[in-house]
Amino acid sequence: MANPAADESPPTRCGFVALIGGQVSNAGTVTANMGTVAMAAGDKVKLDFAGDGLIQLKVDAAALNAQVANHGAIIADGGKATMTV
């Protein structure tokens, strides 16, 4: 199993922030104004940058004790925030 991922990212505009691992946790502030913030946990996770402006995230294989936790702030003004296991 992957080590837990933790992040305190600098702000981005029209960008993409992805926190991916066996266990994922945010305790700070993740900002992607007009962009996308995604958090996903699993043994096999697919991140698709198809070039069409749409970014897709899919968990293909679940992990034992997989966890996505947000104890901070996710800011995606005008964008999208996704959390999945």
C-alpha positions in Angstrom: 0.0 0.0 0.0 1.2 3.5 -0.8 2.2 5.9 1.9 -0.4 8.4 2.8 -0.3 11.6 0.7 -0.7 15.0 2.3 -0.6 18.3 0.6 -0.6 22.0 1.1 -0.4 23.3 -2.4 0.1 26.8 -3.8 -2.8 28.4 -5.6 -3.2 27.6 -9.3 -5.5 29.1 -12.0 -7.3 26.9 -14.6 -5.1 24.0 -13.5 -5.5 20.6 -12.0 -4.5 19.4 -8.6 -4.6 15.6 -8.0 -3.8 13.9 -4.7 -3.7 10.1 -5.4 -2.5 7.2 -3.2 -3.6 4.3 -1.0 -4.6 6.8 1.6 -5.0 10.5 0.8 -5.4 13.4 3.3 -5.6 17.1 3.0 -5.0 19.2 6.1 -4.2 22.5 4.5 -5.7 24.5 1.6 -5.8 23.2 -2.0 -6.7 25.9 -4.5 -7.4 25.6 -8.2 -9.6 28.5 -9.2 -11.5 27.8 -12.4 -9.7 24.4 -12.4 -10.2 20.9 -10.8 -9.1 19.4 -7.5 -9.3 15.6 -7.3 -8.6 13.3 -4.4 -8.6 9.5 -5.0 -7.5 6.4 -3.1 -7.0 2.9 -4.4 -4.5 0.4 -5.6 -5.0 1.3 -9.3 -6.1 4.8 -10.2 -6.4 6.1 -13.8 -5.9 9.8 -14.5 -6.8 10.7 -18.0 -5.6 13.9 -19.7 -7.3 13.4 -23.0 -6.5 16.8 -24.4 -10.1 17.7 -24.8 -10.1 19.9 -21.7 -11.9 17.3 -19.7 -9.8 15.5 -17.1 -11.2 12.1 -15.8 -10.2 10.3 -12.7 -11.3 6.6 -12.1 -10.4 4.1 -9.4 -9.9 0.8 -11.2 -9.0 -1.3 -8.1 -10.0 -0.6 -4.6 -7.4 -0.8 -1.8 -7.8 -2.4 1.6 -8.3 0.5 4.1 -8.4 3.0 1.3 -9.3 6.4 2.6 -9.8 10.0 1.3 -10.0 12.6 4.1 -10.3 16.3 3.9 -9.6 18.2 7.2 -8.7 21.5 5.4 -10.1 23.5 2.6 -10.6 22.7 -1.1 -11.2 25.8 -3.2 -12.2 25.4 -6.9 -14.2 28.6 -7.5 -15.8 28.2 -10.9 -14.3 24.7 -11.2 -14.8 21.2 -9.8 -13.8 19.3 -6.7 -13.9 15.4 -6.6 -13.2 13.0 -3.8 -13.5 9.2 -4.5 -12.3 5.9 -3.1 
